[in-house]
Amino acid sequence: MSSRNPRKPDLFAVLLLVVAVGMTVTLAYQVNVFYGGDRVPIASQTPAGRIGG
């Protein structure tokens, strides 16, 4: 009589999978922001203020 237990997933493999998915999503988001159609306005000048203290 052999009782078969379901095989537990390798935790290191699960960690690698989660990291890979996270990096892919982050990279896709960055590419979408950089090359996307909607440009985010970036200030060309900073407001005039006191320099020094």
C-alpha positions, 0 to 999 in steps of 0.5 A, a space after each residue: 500500500 503506497 499512499 501518494 501525496 501530491 507533489 509540493 511545488 519547489 519554492 525556489 521555482 515559484 519564487 523565480 516565476 513570481 520574479 520573472 512575471 513581476 519584471 515582465 510586467 514592470 518592463 512592459 509598463 515602462 515601455 508603454 509609458 515611454 513609447 505610449 501615445 499619451 505623452 506626459 508633460 514634463 516641466 522644461 523650467 523649474 519655478 523661480 525661487 530663492 537659491 541658497 539659504 
